[in-house]
Amino acid sequence: MNRYGPDHKKINFAIEVKKHVDLRIRLRHDDLSQVRFFKAMVDGYLENNELILQYINGYKEENNIQSIKKREKSMKLIEKGKEELDKFVFSDKELEDIFDIIKTGEDI
């Protein structure tokens, strides 16, 4: 157990009955459980999945959540982070060269 309690936390919220029924029907149609669906959404949100971020930004705009300036700044920061990450990602060719060097070193 860490200082924040158990390693897993429950998320609980209420929605209208009709929305819950519609959600269950759609999830059953897509062969997804509620747990899998919500875990996928959380993972996508935390991993800055572009489609989820576009939806969230649209939602924030429609519901007047967060200023335009702050939304734009947030998206720029996410984009900058992706660019920085790309600097450290090896291409397939670079990986192949690294493995060749390792293999050559093992033969010595």
Helices and strands as residue ranges (DSSP letters): H 17-29, H 34-46, H 50-62, H 68-87, H 92-107
